[in-house]
Amino acid sequence: MGPAAAGAGATTTVGERSSRSPRHAPNDTRFPVVTGEPPMCRPIYVYVLFRTKGWCPVTESPTVPGERPPENTGAPAALTPDQAFDALYAFCAPALVRQTYLLCGRRELARESVERAFQFAWQRWPEVARDRDPAGWVRAIAYECALSPWHRFRPRYRSPEPPPADPADRALLTALLRLPPSYRRTLVLYDGVGLDLPETAAETEASTPAAAGRLTRAREVVAEQIPALADPGVLHRRLAELASSERLLATGPTTVRTCGERRNVFWTRAAIAFTVTIIGATALTLRSAPTHYEPPIAPAQAVQGVPPPPALGPLSPEQQALRAKLRRAEDNGPDRIAPAAR
């Protein structure tokens, strides 16, 4: 089967199943099977109103087709940035840790990636609060941190972690980790999180046919290793069970915000210190550098092959006559510089 045919087939299957399955709700960041709650069809910004001093609420709660509009009970409650961030963290962090574990297969790395993603979100909170899907914004950052290839150079992540105790969970996690990162991410987003195909393609920065091809190939590889997971519905259920079996817990939102602020302060001070060091080194160089070029003096070297000077001996009669004549001559005048007549 060629790539085009695979992509077309996957698109048809996905479209038919997403229209029938209630779990494929846009922007749903949770595992409905794990939480036991129905999928929420609206992003988190519908439920969190972010407003600061002197501002109007950034988001209002729109009405969903088929749902009664909420009664107007007055002015919407104003939440501080801390409260809005804590609400977003409580809504997304537990599920994000489980999803990230499916991507990297490491418990500590999954927690660290989610915390780092929320620290980035807190650093850019006005931008994240205005985003159409804050949960998707944080999820994308968490997935990027978990799939970063630089973790292999960290000493704490060089040795493998203990696998799941259940052999079925261990086999599924091994099959997932054998997939390329892009295929694994596509499979987790579509069959685990429950995004539809266009949203999965957008989050993985790929075209819809490419995402469909990755999804089809990932399902084929998993089905080759575990034939019981050939059915997408069974695969979705097993992904949810595997994600919930590890009992992964997220750190409190206050700790995440505090660590993010400390990290900001540290890197800001480091940047200031580095800039001051560069400026000081430049000023010192300009102060001590010479203003003109001075050629270096060549070192002395011994001259070879020169005959030794002859020893002084007695003067000949001609030399003695010349010496007497020079002594009788005047000390200055033209006679001193004119050649003597012979």
Secondary structure, 3 states (H helix, E strand, C coil): CCHHHHHHHHHHHHHHHHHHCCCCCCCCCCCHHHHCCCCCCCCHHHCCCECCCCCCCCCCCCCCCCCCCCCCCCCCCCECHHHHHHHHHHHHHHHHHHHHHHHHCCHHHHHHHHHHHHHHHHHCHHHHHHCCCHHHHHHHHHHHHHCCHHHHHCHHHCCCCCCCCCHHHHHHHHHHHCCCHHHHHHHHHHHHHCCCHHHHHHHCCCCHHHHHHHHHHHHHHHHHHCHHHCCHHHHHHHHHHHHHHCCCCCCCHHHHHHHHHHHHHHHHHHHHHHHHHHHHHHHHHHHHCCCCCCCCCCCCCCCCCCCCCCCCCCCCHHHHHHHHHHHHCCCCCHHHHCCCCC
